[in-house]
């Protein structure tokens, strides 16, 4: 993953996640840095699905998966009206971190 970060950018937390794109499940990592949130795919074939969310573009962070057997994660609502859903095992930890950043 060298070369994808900005100068003075530091990874604070990262977690395994995936995204549904055009009915395809894309596996990747959700990376929280001191400058942004970054979704990075695990395979070169799916690199076109990499994207970033800047902190000043975040409107709200919502938690999903309150049930015992349900998938847990966060939804990041951006100011352009998009919802970015990330299933995460460490949902609470990463969600609280993001909430403190924007």
C-alpha positions in Angstrom: 0.0 0.0 0.0 3.0 2.3 -0.2 2.5 5.4 -2.3 -1.3 5.8 -1.6 -0.9 8.2 1.3 -0.4 11.9 1.3 2.6 13.6 2.9 2.4 13.6 6.7 -0.6 11.2 6.6 -0.7 8.5 9.3 -2.9 5.4 9.6 -4.8 5.5 12.9 -7.0 2.4 12.4 -7.8 -0.1 9.7 -10.3 -2.9 9.4 -11.5 -5.5 6.9 -14.7 -4.7 5.1 -16.4 -5.0 1.8 -18.6 -3.0 -0.6 -21.4 -4.0 -2.9 -20.8 -2.5 -6.3 -23.1 -3.4 -9.2 -24.1 -6.6 -7.4 -20.5 -7.6 -6.9 -18.9 -8.0 -3.5 -15.6 -6.1 -3.4 -13.4 -7.1 -0.4 -11.1 -4.4 1.0 -9.9 -2.5 4.0 -11.4 0.6 5.6 -8.4 2.8 6.6 -8.8 5.8 8.9 -5.9 8.2 8.7 -5.4 11.6 10.3 -6.5 13.2 7.1 -9.3 11.0 5.6 -11.1 7.7 5.4 -9.9 5.4 2.6 -11.5 2.3 1.1 -8.8 0.2 -0.5 -9.6 -3.0 -2.4 -7.5 -6.1 -1.9 -7.1 -7.1 -5.6 -5.5 -5.2 -8.4 -8.5 -6.1 -10.7 -10.8 -4.1 -8.4 -8.5 -1.1 -7.8 -11.0 1.1 -9.7 -13.3 0.8 -6.6 -10.8 2.5 -4.3 -12.1 5.8 -2.9 -11.6 8.3 -0.2 -13.9 10.3 2.1 -12.6 13.5 3.5 -13.6 14.4 7.0 -15.2 17.7 6.0 -17.5 15.8 3.6 -19.0 13.6 6.4 -22.5 14.6 7.6 -23.1 11.7 9.9 -21.9 8.2 11.0 -24.7 5.7 11.6 -24.3 2.3 13.2 -26.1 -0.8 12.0 -26.5 -4.4 13.2 -27.8 -4.2 16.7 -29.0 -7.8 16.7 -27.0 -10.7 18.0 -26.6 -12.5 14.7 -26.8 -9.5 12.3 -23.9 -8.1 10.5 -22.4 -5.0 12.3 -21.0 -2.0 10.7 -21.2 1.7 10.0 -22.8 3.9 7.4 -21.0 7.1 6.6 -23.5 9.7 5.2 -21.7 12.3 3.1 -22.7 15.9 2.4 -23.5 15.0 -1.2 -26.3 12.6 0.0 -24.4 9.3 -0.5 -24.4 6.5 2.0 -21.2 4.4 2.3 -21.9 1.2 4.2 -19.0 -0.7 5.8 -19.5 -4.1 7.6 -16.9 -4.0 10.4 -16.1 -6.3 13.3 -14.8 -3.4 15.3 -17.7 -1.2 14.4 -18.0 0.7 17.7 -14.2 1.4 18.0 -13.9 2.7 14.4 -17.2 4.6 14.5 -16.2 6.4 17.6 -12.9 7.3 16.1 -14.5 8.7 12.9 -17.0 10.7 15.0 -14.1 12.3 16.9 -12.4 13.3 13.6 -15.0 15.4 11.8 
